[in-house]
Amino acid sequence: MKHILLITALFMLQALNLSATEENVTIEGATGKLSATIQCPEISEKQKIPLVVLCHGFGGNKNGKIEKMLADELEKNGIASIRFDFNGHGESEGKMENMTVANEIKDAIAVVEYAHSLNYVKSISLSGHSQGGVVAGMAAAALGKKEIKALCLMAPAAVLREDAIRGCTFGAKYDPHNPPEVVKLPGGNKIGREYIKIAFMLDIFGISKDYTGRVCLIHGTGDKIVPFSYSEHYKEIYGVNAELNILENYDHSFSQDLPNAVRIATEFFKHQLL
């Protein structure tokens, strides 16, 4: 009889805990359906935990090394995440040439709104790499500190505006005042006229500075795509609310020691959210 009671008690205890999960979901974005993955640590049935929305960079996808490694580390530390493909990327709907920073911001906000529907989420934060960092920063400013608990920008590509003004994106040249309908980039990606026109006029720092929550900036001095001076400028606009982590000789993807860059981001979220 005692054994039966013990076994029953163990089953009841397990029933009160939700196992760690990785769930694929579809979210309605700015121009179509977005493919997303929710990663959640093991929690009790009524427990509420923080969640971080992860924004990949230009031409990337939700299963890139940075996004997947950060999602895994957050899970190990009791923090959930949603990583997703922006429109025109990965498994999401849309064409790459129709993607703009503006509609990516709308995509990110749509994912944040979806995260609010998850009954175990107590706070939402944002993280972004490269162009995803620009998007995360501007989305955080639009939503405000009450909705976005903390923000992490990894090699944020604010250079994209200067690239558009110069008429040169990833080495592909065009007339910035009269851009063609589609510009083919080295490597096979494409950008459209609207991407260039919006990037040309985008007040990245002027908008981003309105976010007043805590910010973590991570950038390498060996980044040849986005000079680390752009993160220094982010630090200036965020002031005392931001911490700047400059990593010597790291490239744009932190390939010299990606686990270290991810560790910095994870420690920041742990300190701010737990």
VOLODO-430387 format. One line per 5 residues: their letters; for each residue x, y, z of C-alpha. Coordinates in pm, 1 decimal, decimal comma, always signed. Example, Ala and Ser with C-alpha at 12.3 -4.5 7.8 and 13.67 -1.06 7.14 Angstrom:
% residues 2
AS = +1230,0:-450,0:+780,0; +1367,0:-106,0:+714,0
% end
This chain:
% residues 274
MKHIL = +0,0:+0,0:+0,0; +283,8:+237,3:+90,3; +448,7:+165,1:-245,0; +128,4:+243,4:-432,0; +90,5:+574,4:-246,4
LITAL = +453,8:+665,1:-320,7; +417,3:+589,9:-691,7; +92,2:+789,5:-705,9; +260,2:+1084,1:-533,3; +548,5:+1075,4:-781,2
FMLQA = +310,9:+1078,9:-1077,6; +122,2:+1372,5:-925,6; +448,7:+1560,6:-873,1; +552,3:+1501,5:-1235,1; +212,4:+1619,6:-1353,5
LNLSA = +274,0:+1954,2:-1185,8; +587,5:+2009,1:-1397,1; +601,1:+2083,0:-1767,2; +897,3:+1924,9:-1945,2; +1136,3:+2139,7:-2144,2
TEENV = +982,8:+2190,0:-2488,2; +1069,7:+2313,1:-2836,5; +755,2:+2394,0:-3031,6; +717,9:+2520,9:-3388,7; +443,5:+2778,9:-3433,0
TIEGA = +315,2:+3014,1:-3702,3; +263,6:+3384,1:-3629,3; +92,4:+3640,2:-3852,4; +355,7:+3898,5:-3948,1; +363,5:+4222,0:-4144,4
TGKLS = +338,1:+4064,0:-4490,0; +244,2:+3703,1:-4422,3; +296,1:+3410,0:-4190,8; +615,9:+3385,5:-3988,5; +777,6:+3055,6:-3894,4
ATIQC = +884,0:+3054,4:-3529,7; +1017,5:+2820,6:-3262,9; +937,0:+2851,9:-2893,4; +1195,8:+2705,4:-2659,9; +1087,1:+2669,5:-2297,9
PEISE = +1265,5:+2522,7:-1994,4; +1100,2:+2279,3:-1756,4; +860,6:+2471,5:-1533,6; +581,5:+2400,5:-1289,0; +224,0:+2425,5:-1411,1
KQKIP = +155,4:+2770,6:-1262,4; +508,6:+2908,6:-1286,6; +573,3:+3226,4:-1487,7; +912,4:+3291,1:-1645,5; +1077,0:+3556,1:-1864,6
LVVLC = +1094,5:+3516,8:-2242,1; +1335,2:+3667,2:-2496,4; +1242,4:+3726,0:-2861,8; +1546,8:+3656,0:-3084,6; +1588,1:+3851,1:-3411,1
HGFGG = +1830,4:+3712,4:-3672,0; +2033,5:+3921,7:-3914,4; +2003,3:+4005,1:-4284,6; +1986,7:+3686,9:-4491,5; +1986,0:+3468,0:-4180,8
NKNGK = +1722,7:+3251,1:-4020,9; +1593,6:+3141,3:-3683,2; +1826,1:+2840,2:-3669,0; +2147,9:+3031,9:-3719,4; +2434,6:+2951,2:-3481,5
IEKML = +2390,3:+3265,4:-3272,1; +2014,4:+3229,5:-3235,5; +2015,4:+2856,5:-3156,2; +2306,1:+2876,1:-2912,8; +2150,7:+3171,0:-2729,3
ADELE = +1812,2:+2993,7:-2712,1; +1982,2:+2685,0:-2565,1; +2173,9:+2885,4:-2303,7; +1866,1:+3082,2:-2203,1; +1673,5:+2756,5:-2160,0
KNGIA = +1948,1:+2615,3:-1935,7; +1908,0:+2922,3:-1715,9; +1528,0:+2913,3:-1685,6; +1444,9:+3165,5:-1958,9; +1216,2:+3090,7:-2254,4
SIRFD = +1269,2:+3223,8:-2605,9; +1101,2:+3266,0:-2941,8; +1327,3:+3270,8:-3245,4; +1164,3:+3335,9:-3581,5; +1227,3:+3391,2:-3951,6
FNGHG = +1161,4:+3745,3:-4073,0; +946,6:+3785,0:-4385,3; +1130,5:+3665,2:-4694,2; +1371,2:+3457,6:-4484,4; +1391,2:+3091,0:-4388,9
ESEGK = +1050,4:+2924,0:-4372,2; +845,5:+3242,8:-4344,8; +626,7:+3376,1:-4622,8; +728,2:+3658,8:-4852,8; +1012,5:+3740,9:-5090,7
MENMT = +1351,3:+3873,1:-4984,7; +1323,9:+4167,6:-5225,9; +1004,1:+4282,5:-5050,2; +1166,7:+4284,5:-4706,2; +1243,0:+4622,3:-4545,8
VANEI = +1364,9:+4727,6:-4203,0; +1021,4:+4880,9:-4147,4; +828,4:+4559,1:-4210,3; +1082,3:+4361,6:-4006,7; +1008,1:+4592,9:-3713,4
KDAIA = +639,1:+4510,5:-3760,1; +727,9:+4139,8:-3768,1; +917,8:+4169,4:-3439,0; +629,8:+4355,8:-3274,7; +386,2:+4086,6:-3396,0
VVEYA = +603,1:+3818,8:-3231,1; +611,4:+4018,9:-2906,4; +231,9:+4043,1:-2916,8; +210,4:+3666,8:-2969,3; +439,5:+3610,9:-2670,4
HSLNY = +189,0:+3798,9:-2454,5; -63,6:+3521,9:-2526,4; +157,0:+3256,8:-2360,5; +22,7:+3207,6:-2008,2; +362,5:+3121,6:-1856,5
VKSIS = +535,0:+3442,2:-1968,8; +592,7:+3708,4:-1702,1; +812,7:+3947,9:-1903,7; +934,5:+3991,3:-2260,7; +1277,6:+4108,1:-2376,8
LSGHS = +1442,7:+4145,5:-2716,2; +1774,4:+4038,4:-2862,8; +1901,7:+4092,8:-3215,0; +2212,1:+4030,7:-3423,4; +2327,5:+4256,4:-3709,5
QGGVV = +2020,4:+4395,4:-3892,3; +1814,5:+4208,4:-3634,0; +1985,4:+4427,7:-3374,6; +1873,1:+4743,8:-3553,5; +1520,4:+4602,5:-3572,0
AGMAA = +1521,7:+4496,7:-3204,6; +1642,1:+4840,7:-3094,3; +1376,0:+5026,0:-3291,0; +1100,4:+4782,4:-3192,9; +1197,7:+4822,2:-2825,1
AALGK = +1168,7:+5201,0:-2862,9; +824,5:+5166,3:-3023,0; +697,2:+4931,1:-2749,3; +866,7:+5097,0:-2451,2; +1015,8:+4976,6:-2124,5
KEIKA = +682,1:+4852,4:-1988,0; +658,6:+4593,5:-2267,2; +1027,3:+4521,6:-2326,2; +1207,8:+4438,8:-2002,4; +1563,4:+4434,8:-2144,3
LCLMA = +1743,1:+4458,8:-2477,1; +2058,8:+4295,7:-2616,0; +2215,5:+4413,4:-2943,5; +2487,9:+4195,6:-3094,9; +2691,9:+4374,7:-3365,5
PAAVL = +2389,7:+4594,3:-3453,7; +2413,2:+4693,4:-3821,6; +2327,2:+5062,2:-3802,1; +2571,1:+5104,4:-4092,6; +2287,2:+4995,3:-4323,5
REDAI = +2168,7:+5357,1:-4350,3; +2510,9:+5484,2:-4458,1; +2535,7:+5191,8:-4700,5; +2209,8:+5302,0:-4863,5; +2319,7:+5665,8:-4878,7
RGCTF = +2647,8:+5563,0:-5044,3; +2461,0:+5335,8:-5282,9; +2659,8:+5028,3:-5186,5; +2517,0:+4733,1:-4991,9; +2737,2:+4425,1:-4937,9
GAKYD = +2948,6:+4542,3:-5231,5; +2656,1:+4578,0:-5474,5; +2643,0:+4933,7:-5614,8; +2337,4:+5131,9:-5726,4; +2209,7:+5488,2:-5762,8
PHNPP = +2073,7:+5566,4:-5412,4; +1857,6:+5850,5:-5549,8; +1700,3:+5631,7:-5817,3; +1750,0:+5270,2:-5711,5; +1645,1:+4986,6:-5942,4
EVVKL = +1347,2:+4769,3:-5860,2; +1576,2:+4486,6:-5743,4; +1946,8:+4481,0:-5653,2; +2123,5:+4144,8:-5661,7; +2380,3:+4104,8:-5385,4
PGGNK = +2690,4:+3885,1:-5380,9; +2590,5:+3543,7:-5249,8; +2248,9:+3539,3:-5415,8; +2038,6:+3757,6:-5183,4; +1832,5:+4046,8:-5319,5
IGREY = +1705,0:+4377,8:-5188,8; +1425,4:+4583,3:-5339,3; +1380,3:+4951,5:-5410,0; +1170,7:+4999,8:-5095,0; +1444,6:+4851,0:-4878,0
IKIAF = +1691,1:+5110,0:-5009,9; +1448,8:+5404,8:-4991,6; +1350,9:+5324,6:-4632,6; +1709,6:+5256,7:-4522,4; +1817,0:+5588,0:-4680,8
MLDIF = +1574,0:+5783,4:-4458,8; +1589,3:+5567,3:-4145,5; +1665,6:+5761,1:-3824,8; +1806,5:+5457,5:-3647,0; +1968,0:+5626,9:-3348,2
GISKD = +1705,9:+5899,8:-3317,4; +1431,1:+5640,0:-3278,2; +1627,4:+5380,8:-3079,4; +1725,0:+5628,7:-2804,8; +1364,4:+5641,3:-2683,0
YTGRV = +1403,3:+5298,3:-2522,6; +1481,3:+5353,9:-2153,2; +1527,7:+4998,1:-2027,7; +1857,0:+4820,3:-1970,2; +2068,0:+4747,3:-2279,7
CLIHG = +2360,8:+4513,1:-2347,8; +2582,2:+4586,7:-2649,7; +2827,5:+4325,5:-2782,0; +3063,1:+4401,4:-3071,7; +3399,0:+4284,8:-3205,7
TGDKI = +3687,6:+4508,1:-3309,0; +3752,5:+4277,7:-3604,9; +3403,4:+4327,6:-3751,5; +3456,8:+4422,8:-4117,8; +3084,3:+4441,7:-4196,7
VPFSY = +2978,8:+4678,9:-3916,9; +3255,1:+4880,2:-3746,7; +3232,9:+4862,6:-3366,6; +3204,4:+5242,7:-3359,7; +2832,1:+5193,1:-3427,8
SEHYK = +2791,1:+5015,0:-3094,4; +2989,5:+5294,0:-2931,9; +2731,3:+5534,2:-3073,5; +2451,1:+5316,4:-2935,4; +2621,6:+5338,6:-2595,4
EIYGV = +2620,5:+5718,3:-2623,7; +2248,4:+5739,9:-2696,7; +2149,8:+5489,8:-2424,5; +2386,8:+5641,1:-2168,0; +2395,8:+5488,2:-1820,6
NAELN = +2127,0:+5234,7:-1915,4; +2368,7:+5049,7:-2144,4; +2672,8:+4828,8:-2098,1; +2918,4:+4802,1:-2388,2; +3117,8:+4482,6:-2438,0
ILENY = +3397,4:+4526,3:-2693,5; +3556,0:+4193,8:-2791,3; +3908,4:+4218,8:-2930,7; +3951,8:+4084,3:-3285,7; +3605,2:+3921,0:-3296,9
DHSFS = +3436,1:+3934,4:-3638,6; +3074,9:+4011,3:-3723,3; +2955,5:+3661,1:-3630,6; +3181,3:+3628,5:-3321,9; +3334,3:+3320,6:-3483,2
QDLPN = +3654,8:+3353,5:-3278,0; +3458,5:+3244,3:-2968,3; +3082,6:+3249,1:-3019,5; +3012,1:+3074,9:-2684,1; +3177,9:+3368,9:-2507,6
AVRIA = +2960,0:+3626,7:-2686,4; +2650,8:+3417,8:-2608,4; +2763,2:+3385,9:-2246,1; +2778,0:+3766,5:-2215,2; +2425,0:+3797,8:-2353,5
TEFFK = +2294,4:+3519,2:-2129,8; +2452,2:+3665,2:-1816,1; +2296,7:+4002,5:-1898,1; +1949,5:+3851,2:-1931,0; +1994,4:+3644,5:-1615,6
HQLL = +2088,8:+3954,8:-1419,0; +1802,4:+4162,8:-1557,7; +1522,4:+3906,1:-1569,6; +1567,3:+3652,4:-1288,7
% end
